[in-house]
Amino acid sequence: MTTPVFAAPKALSEYEPHVGEERLAELRALAAPLKDARVLHLNATSFGGGVAEILNSFIPLLRDLGVDAEWRVMEASAEFFNVSKSMHNALQGMYIPWNKAMADLWRETNAANAETLEGAYDFVYVHDPQPAGVLAYLRERDPDILGAKWLWRCHLDTTDALPEVWNFLKGYVSLYDALVFTLPEYVKEPIPGPLLEIIWPAIDPASAKNSEIPAPVVRDILARYEIDPDRPIIAQISRFDPWKDPLGVLDVYRILKERRPGLQLLMVAAMANDDPEAWSFYERIVRKAGEDFDIHVLTNLNGVGNLEVNAFQRAADVLLQKSIREGFGLVISEALWKAKALVGSEAGGIPLQLDYGRAGAVAGTTQEFADAIAELLDDPGARERLGSAGKEHVRERFLTTRLLKDHLSLMGALANGAAAPAPASEAPAAMRAR
């Protein structure tokens, strides 16, 4: 059965210091026609990962704007999450031996969750492949449910999706009224029927992870984890999975360590219940780190929460994101919002968030990462300039208020039966061409 998720209340007025009253007034005007509309967001987990973080802010803000928003997570077995993780990897280009047993378990779990959905909604957002089949099984049970507008929000890069997995999923997502992807190039192929929208994700500047915290609090948190605030720190904060290249991060660190014996590395992740593969990579990281006590491999199981992540990002001299493939990589915007220098790969939305080199460095190979980080460690002025540019770039394009604007516009257009306006996250032509 699906389970309701509690999201703590938030007030839109909290965001005025970050974006100004004019933008908040625009959001209130967009929300007015949607007052009391029932909106459901359905995903796989309430903790760990970008979708859960976004919904923890997005749902309360919709409510504050007068929208009757609800968040539910699907219920599934550990075996299902093993299958859905394989599906996730296959949709991002990894070869997976997809078979009938996997497909059957996915169908059965989606059908079981569909059976438990009750009530009438005006809009239903279904996130990612795990619950994407719910609409098909609801159609079989209750055709009247189609009074709602159904939107499938894909947070993955499906460009190189394994054909057999994509073709399996495509039959289900083609039933939706709208498909929302993160970047135009993430769309595997055109799907006739649903409206296609491109909307960037965003971070919440008022959350515990992104709010200002005093320097003494940062130092206390570092002390708790035996991290020396007076020696250089580099950090990657990401899930432990092959797409984030955590083993490659260790290689970058070791190149740098040869000339900087005091360097420390933080590798920080949330272990989500829909990501069983993370444990395998955690063990591989720890084995490769060996007896180097300047490598700190930390998770929520060590007591790391949003406050601790905030402190680690603020303490780091340089952050890195060595992803091979990315849904978007919001950790980039988190770091830039704290005015930190960051070196990122060319995967997914990372270059966009780094403003193609103007708000952070873009690197490819392990050696390029090491060289770019070394330059920044040696040049505090360059770190400060990049950090300042990065924060303003995020303020303009990657905050929750912009995300709200995009989705309120989309729901308003669907409610009126019109084509949705170009979202605020649609990059200008000059920006896309960079």
C-alpha positions as CSV (number, residue, x, y, z in Angstrom):
1,M,0.0,0.0,0.0
2,T,1.1,3.6,-0.4
3,T,2.1,5.5,2.8
4,P,1.5,9.2,3.5
5,V,4.7,11.2,4.3
6,F,4.7,14.1,6.7
7,A,6.4,17.3,5.5
8,A,6.9,20.0,8.1
9,P,5.1,23.3,7.4
10,K,6.9,26.1,5.6
11,A,5.9,29.7,4.7
12,L,6.6,31.3,1.4
13,S,7.6,34.5,3.2
14,E,10.7,32.7,4.5
15,Y,12.1,33.1,1.0
16,E,11.8,36.8,0.6
17,P,15.4,37.5,1.8
18,H,16.7,35.2,-0.9
19,V,14.6,36.2,-3.9
20,G,12.6,39.4,-3.1
21,E,8.9,40.1,-2.7
22,E,8.3,40.5,-6.4
23,R,9.0,36.9,-7.2
24,L,6.8,35.7,-4.3
25,A,3.9,37.9,-5.5
26,E,4.3,36.2,-8.9
27,L,4.0,32.8,-7.3
28,R,0.9,33.8,-5.4
29,A,-0.8,35.0,-8.6
30,L,0.0,31.7,-10.4
31,A,-1.3,29.7,-7.5
32,A,-4.6,31.6,-7.1
33,P,-6.5,29.7,-9.9
34,L,-5.3,26.4,-8.3
35,K,-6.6,27.1,-4.8
36,D,-7.8,23.9,-3.1
37,A,-6.8,21.8,-6.1
38,R,-5.9,18.3,-4.8
39,V,-2.3,17.3,-5.9
40,L,-0.6,14.0,-5.1
41,H,3.1,13.3,-5.4
42,L,4.0,9.6,-5.4
43,N,7.6,8.3,-5.3
44,A,9.6,5.4,-3.9
45,T,11.2,6.8,-0.7
46,S,10.8,9.6,1.8
47,F,14.5,9.8,2.6
48,G,17.8,9.8,0.8
49,G,18.2,11.3,-2.6
50,G,17.2,14.4,-4.5
51,V,13.5,13.6,-5.1
52,A,12.7,13.3,-1.4
53,E,14.7,16.4,-0.6
54,I,12.8,18.4,-3.2
55,L,9.4,17.1,-2.0
56,N,10.2,17.9,1.6
57,S,10.1,21.6,0.6
58,F,7.8,21.6,-2.4
59,I,4.8,20.0,-0.7
60,P,4.7,22.5,2.3
61,L,5.1,25.5,0.0
62,L,2.2,24.3,-2.3
63,R,0.1,24.0,0.9
64,D,1.1,27.5,2.0
65,L,-0.1,28.8,-1.5
66,G,-3.5,27.2,-0.9
67,V,-3.0,24.0,-2.9
68,D,-4.1,20.8,-1.2
69,A,-0.9,18.9,-1.7
70,E,-0.2,15.4,-0.5
71,W,3.0,13.2,-0.6
72,R,2.9,9.4,-0.6
73,V,5.5,6.7,-1.0
74,M,4.9,3.3,-2.5
75,E,5.3,0.1,-0.4
76,A,7.5,-2.6,-1.9
77,S,9.8,-5.5,-0.9
78,A,13.6,-5.4,-0.8
79,E,13.5,-7.7,-3.9
80,F,11.5,-5.0,-5.8
81,F,14.0,-2.3,-4.9
82,N,16.8,-4.6,-6.2
83,V,14.9,-4.8,-9.5
84,S,14.1,-1.1,-9.6
85,K,17.8,-0.2,-9.0
86,S,18.7,-2.5,-11.9
87,M,16.0,-0.7,-13.9
88,H,17.4,2.7,-12.9
89,N,20.9,1.7,-14.0
90,A,19.6,0.3,-17.3
91,L,17.8,3.5,-18.0
92,Q,21.1,5.4,-17.5
93,G,22.9,3.2,-20.0
94,M,24.3,0.2,-18.0
95,Y,23.8,-3.3,-19.4
96,I,21.4,-5.2,-17.2
97,P,20.1,-8.8,-18.1
98,W,16.5,-7.7,-17.9
99,N,14.1,-10.7,-17.8
100,K,10.5,-11.7,-17.4
101,A,10.8,-12.3,-13.6
102,M,12.0,-8.8,-13.1
103,A,9.3,-7.3,-15.3
104,D,6.6,-9.4,-13.5
105,L,7.7,-8.3,-10.0
106,W,7.7,-4.6,-11.1
107,R,4.1,-5.1,-12.6
108,E,2.8,-6.9,-9.5
109,T,4.2,-4.2,-7.1
110,N,2.7,-1.4,-9.2
111,A,-0.6,-3.2,-9.4
112,A,-0.7,-3.7,-5.6
113,N,0.1,0.0,-4.9
114,A,-2.5,1.1,-7.4
115,E,-5.1,-0.9,-5.4
116,T,-4.6,1.2,-2.3
117,L,-4.9,4.6,-3.9
118,E,-8.2,6.2,-3.0
119,G,-9.8,9.6,-3.5
120,A,-10.1,12.1,-6.3
121,Y,-7.1,14.3,-7.3
122,D,-6.8,17.1,-9.8
123,F,-3.1,16.4,-10.5
124,V,-1.0,13.3,-9.8
125,Y,2.8,13.5,-10.1
126,V,4.5,10.1,-10.3
127,H,8.3,10.2,-9.9
128,D,10.8,8.0,-11.7
129,P,10.4,4.4,-12.9
130,Q,9.6,2.7,-9.6
131,P,5.8,3.6,-9.4
132,A,5.4,4.5,-13.1
133,G,3.0,1.6,-13.7
134,V,0.4,2.8,-11.1
135,L,-1.6,4.8,-13.7
136,A,-2.0,1.8,-16.0
137,Y,-3.4,-0.4,-13.2
138,L,-5.7,2.3,-11.9
139,R,-7.2,2.7,-15.4
140,E,-8.1,-1.0,-15.2
141,R,-9.7,-0.7,-11.8
142,D,-11.3,2.7,-11.9
143,P,-11.6,4.6,-15.2
144,D,-13.0,7.6,-13.4
145,I,-9.6,8.2,-11.9
146,L,-8.7,9.7,-15.3
147,G,-10.4,12.9,-14.3
148,A,-7.0,13.9,-12.9
149,K,-4.1,15.1,-14.9
150,W,-1.3,12.6,-14.6
151,L,2.4,13.7,-14.9
152,W,5.4,11.4,-14.9
153,R,8.5,13.2,-13.6
154,C,11.6,11.5,-14.8
155,H,14.7,12.5,-12.9
156,L,17.1,10.2,-14.9
157,D,19.1,10.7,-18.0
158,T,17.5,8.1,-20.4
159,T,19.6,9.1,-23.4
160,D,21.4,5.8,-23.6
161,A,18.7,3.6,-22.0
162,L,18.9,-0.1,-22.6
163,P,16.3,-0.6,-25.4
164,E,14.5,-3.6,-23.8
165,V,14.0,-1.7,-20.5
166,W,13.1,1.6,-22.2
167,N,10.6,-0.2,-24.5
168,F,9.0,-1.9,-21.5
169,L,8.7,1.4,-19.5
170,K,7.6,3.4,-22.5
171,G,4.3,1.6,-22.8
172,Y,3.4,2.7,-19.3
173,V,4.5,6.3,-19.4
174,S,2.9,7.0,-22.7
175,L,-0.5,6.9,-20.8
176,Y,0.4,10.1,-18.9
177,D,-0.9,13.6,-19.8
178,A,2.6,15.1,-19.4
179,L,6.1,13.9,-19.2
180,V,8.6,16.1,-17.3
181,F,12.3,15.7,-17.9
182,T,15.3,17.6,-16.5
183,L,17.1,18.4,-19.8
184,P,16.0,18.1,-23.4
185,E,18.9,15.7,-24.2
186,Y,17.7,13.3,-21.5
187,V,14.7,12.3,-23.5
188,K,15.4,8.9,-25.2
189,E,12.9,9.5,-28.0
190,P,9.7,11.4,-28.7
191,I,6.6,9.8,-27.2
192,P,3.4,10.6,-29.1
193,G,0.5,11.9,-26.9
194,P,1.8,13.3,-23.6
195,L,2.9,16.9,-23.3
196,L,6.7,17.1,-22.9
197,E,8.1,19.6,-20.5
198,I,11.7,20.4,-19.4
199,I,12.0,21.6,-15.8
200,W,15.3,21.9,-13.9
201,P,15.2,20.7,-10.2
202,A,16.2,23.2,-7.5
203,I,17.4,23.5,-3.9
204,D,15.7,25.0,-0.8
205,P,17.8,27.9,0.5
206,A,15.8,27.8,3.8
207,S,16.4,24.1,4.6
208,A,18.7,22.8,7.3
209,K,21.1,21.7,4.6
210,N,21.4,25.2,3.0
211,S,20.8,27.8,5.7
212,E,23.6,29.8,7.2
213,I,25.2,28.2,10.3
214,P,27.7,29.8,12.7
215,A,31.4,29.0,12.3
216,P,31.6,27.5,15.9
217,V,28.9,25.0,15.0
218,V,30.8,23.9,11.9
219,R,34.0,23.4,14.0
220,D,32.1,21.4,16.6
221,I,30.7,19.1,13.9
222,L,34.1,18.6,12.4
223,A,35.5,17.8,15.8
224,R,32.8,15.2,16.4
225,Y,34.0,13.3,13.3
226,E,37.7,13.9,14.0
227,I,38.2,16.2,11.0
228,D,40.9,18.8,11.4
229,P,39.5,22.3,10.4
230,D,43.0,23.7,10.1
231,R,44.2,21.4,7.4
232,P,42.9,21.4,3.7
233,I,39.7,19.5,3.0
234,I,38.2,18.3,-0.2
235,A,34.8,16.6,-0.3
236,Q,32.4,14.7,-2.5
237,I,28.9,14.5,-1.2
238,S,26.8,12.0,-3.2
239,R,25.2,8.6,-3.2
240,F,27.6,5.7,-3.2
241,D,26.9,4.2,-6.7
242,P,28.9,3.6,-9.9
243,W,27.6,6.7,-11.6
244,K,29.1,9.0,-9.0
245,D,32.6,7.4,-9.5
246,P,33.5,7.3,-5.8
247,L,36.5,5.0,-6.5
248,G,37.7,7.6,-9.0
249,V,37.4,10.3,-6.2
250,L,39.9,8.3,-4.2
251,D,42.3,8.3,-7.1
252,V,42.0,12.1,-7.4
253,Y,42.7,12.4,-3.7
254,R,45.8,10.1,-3.8
255,I,47.3,12.2,-6.7
256,L,46.8,15.3,-4.6
257,K,48.0,13.7,-1.4
258,E,51.5,13.1,-2.8
259,R,52.3,16.8,-2.7
260,R,49.9,17.8,0.1
261,P,50.4,15.3,2.9
262,G,48.0,17.2,5.2
263,L,45.1,16.9,2.8
264,Q,41.8,15.4,4.0
265,L,39.0,13.8,2.0
266,L,35.3,13.6,3.0
267,M,33.1,11.2,1.2
268,V,29.5,11.6,2.5
269,A,26.3,9.8,1.4
270,A,22.8,9.1,2.6
271,M,22.0,5.4,2.5
272,A,18.5,5.3,1.1
273,N,16.1,2.3,1.5
274,D,15.5,2.2,-2.3
275,D,19.2,1.8,-3.1
276,P,20.6,-1.6,-2.0
277,E,23.6,-1.2,-4.3
278,A,24.9,1.6,-2.0
279,W,26.1,-1.0,0.5
280,S,28.3,-2.7,-2.0
281,F,30.0,0.5,-3.0
282,Y,30.4,1.6,0.6
283,E,32.4,-1.6,1.3
284,R,34.5,-1.1,-1.9
285,I,35.2,2.5,-0.9
286,V,36.3,1.5,2.7
287,R,38.5,-1.3,1.3
288,K,40.2,1.1,-1.1
289,A,40.6,3.8,1.5
290,G,42.5,1.3,3.7
291,E,44.5,2.6,6.6
292,D,44.4,6.3,5.5
293,F,42.8,8.1,8.4
294,D,42.6,11.3,6.5
295,I,39.8,9.7,4.4
296,H,36.5,10.0,6.1
297,V,33.7,7.9,4.7
298,L,30.5,9.0,6.4
299,T,26.8,8.3,6.1
300,N,23.5,8.9,7.9
301,L,24.3,5.7,9.9
302,N,27.2,7.7,11.5
303,G,24.7,10.4,12.5
304,V,25.2,12.5,9.4
305,G,22.0,14.6,8.6
306,N,21.3,17.8,6.8
307,L,23.0,20.0,9.4
308,E,26.2,17.9,9.2
309,V,26.2,18.0,5.4
310,N,25.8,21.7,5.5
311,A,28.8,22.0,7.8
312,F,31.0,19.7,5.7
313,Q,30.2,21.7,2.6
314,R,31.1,25.0,4.4
315,A,34.3,23.5,5.8
316,A,35.6,22.1,2.5
317,D,38.2,24.2,0.7
318,V,37.2,22.6,-2.6
319,L,34.3,20.3,-3.4
320,L,34.2,17.9,-6.3
321,Q,31.6,15.9,-8.2
322,K,33.2,13.3,-10.4
323,S,30.0,11.8,-11.8
324,I,30.0,9.7,-14.9
325,R,26.3,10.2,-15.4
326,E,23.9,12.4,-13.5
327,G,20.1,13.0,-13.2
328,F,21.1,16.6,-12.5
329,G,23.4,16.7,-9.5
330,L,21.8,19.2,-7.1
331,V,24.7,18.9,-4.7
332,I,26.4,21.3,-7.1
333,S,23.9,24.0,-6.4
334,E,24.0,23.2,-2.7
335,A,27.8,23.9,-2.7
336,L,27.6,27.0,-4.9
337,W,24.9,28.4,-2.7
338,K,27.4,28.3,0.2
339,A,29.8,30.3,-2.1
340,K,32.2,27.3,-2.4
341,A,34.6,26.5,-5.2
342,L,33.7,23.2,-7.0
343,V,35.2,21.0,-9.7
344,G,32.6,19.0,-11.6
345,S,32.4,16.6,-14.5
346,E,30.6,17.2,-17.8
347,A,27.8,14.8,-16.8
348,G,24.2,15.8,-16.9
349,G,23.3,19.2,-15.4
350,I,26.7,19.8,-13.8
351,P,28.1,22.1,-16.5
352,L,24.8,24.1,-16.5
353,Q,25.0,24.6,-12.8
354,L,28.6,25.6,-13.1
355,D,27.6,28.1,-15.8
356,Y,30.0,26.3,-18.2
357,G,33.1,27.2,-16.2
358,R,32.1,30.7,-15.0
359,A,30.8,29.5,-11.6
360,G,33.1,26.5,-11.1
361,A,35.7,24.4,-12.9
362,V,34.7,21.6,-15.3
363,A,37.0,18.6,-15.6
364,G,37.1,15.3,-17.4
365,T,39.8,12.8,-16.5
366,T,41.1,11.9,-13.1
367,Q,44.3,13.9,-13.7
368,E,42.2,17.0,-14.9
369,F,40.3,16.8,-11.6
370,A,43.5,16.7,-9.6
371,D,45.0,19.6,-11.5
372,A,41.9,21.8,-11.2
373,I,41.6,21.1,-7.5
374,A,45.3,21.7,-7.0
375,E,45.1,25.1,-8.7
376,L,42.1,26.1,-6.4
377,L,43.8,24.9,-3.3
378,D,46.8,27.1,-4.1
379,D,44.7,30.2,-5.0
380,P,42.2,31.4,-2.3
381,G,41.3,34.4,-4.5
382,A,40.2,32.2,-7.3
383,R,38.1,30.1,-4.8
384,E,36.4,33.3,-3.6
385,R,35.7,34.6,-7.1
386,L,34.1,31.3,-8.2
387,G,32.2,31.0,-5.0
388,S,30.7,34.4,-5.4
389,A,29.7,33.9,-9.0
390,G,28.3,30.5,-8.2
391,K,26.0,31.8,-5.4
392,E,24.4,34.4,-7.7
393,H,24.0,31.9,-10.5
394,V,22.1,29.6,-8.2
395,R,20.0,32.5,-6.8
396,E,18.8,33.3,-10.3
397,R,18.1,29.8,-11.6
398,F,18.2,26.9,-9.1
399,L,16.1,27.9,-6.0
400,T,12.8,26.3,-4.9
401,T,10.9,29.4,-5.9
402,R,11.8,29.0,-9.5
403,L,10.8,25.3,-9.4
404,L,7.4,26.3,-7.9
405,K,6.9,28.8,-10.7
406,D,7.5,26.2,-13.4
407,H,5.1,23.6,-11.9
408,L,2.4,26.1,-11.1
409,S,2.5,27.3,-14.7
410,L,2.4,23.7,-15.9
411,M,-0.6,22.7,-13.7
412,G,-2.4,25.9,-14.7
413,A,-1.9,25.2,-18.4
414,L,-3.0,21.5,-18.1
415,A,-6.1,22.6,-16.1
416,N,-7.0,25.0,-19.0
417,G,-6.3,22.4,-21.7
418,A,-3.7,24.6,-23.2
419,A,-0.1,24.0,-24.2
420,A,2.1,24.8,-21.2
421,P,4.2,28.0,-21.4
422,A,7.9,27.7,-21.7
423,P,9.1,27.0,-18.1
424,A,11.4,29.5,-16.3
425,S,14.1,26.7,-16.4
426,E,14.1,26.7,-20.2
427,A,17.7,27.8,-21.0
428,P,18.0,30.8,-23.4
429,A,19.3,29.8,-26.8
430,A,22.7,31.4,-26.1
431,M,23.0,29.5,-22.9
432,R,22.2,26.1,-24.5
433,A,24.7,26.7,-27.2
434,R,27.7,27.1,-24.8
